[in-house]
Amino acid sequence: MSPDHSPPLSHPLLLPRHRLFCKLPISNPRNTIYIPSLQFSFISKQFLCPFLQDEDCVYTLYIRTGSIFKGGTDSIISVRLYDNYGDYVGVSNIEAWGGLMGRGHDYFERGDLDIFSGRAPCLSSPVCALNLTSDGTGSGHGWYVNYVEVTTTGVHATCSQMKFTIEQWLALDTSPYELTAIRNNCDYYAGDRAKESTGSSS
């Protein structure tokens, strides 16, 4: 493959730090791996090294939209999942990445429970913090979220489950006037990392 003709991104993942051990055939600046900082930009799953794919875990998200009036949204929703060390995996569009509700389903509608599942690199410890972000686009961008439940499984990883109670609007026209919800059930370090990433998943 010519370095000047990289295929378009599909199902972008944001890899955890300190997890990449071989070069990827990417030249587009959007897809650059920054060395020595080891902070990665979005790259397509198809570029991952073969031995890294063996370390993949399956992440399943159950997201309940509140039944409150106008609680649903058409915005694009992204998520970052953090472990106790502050490392994370991130998905810029969870519907495109792993929507399981069938063709034509309208996600994030009032009162609905939506399920998403996909592969991403395993973290070093169970998911214990979350950054859930709306891009604020679409008609009626406001979104009221009851909770997000995350399960993680992997061949060489311990199965884990974590429920994050949200009970918050992700909206600019109602309190708390934010498009991001951060929930931290681990130590302060992961919580600080989640706050630093606010608004940067795109």
Summary of the structure (lengths in Angstrom):
residues: 202
radius of gyration: 16.8
end to end distance: 26.6
largest distance: 51.5
contacts: 621
relative contact order: 0.20
helix: 12%
strand: 38%
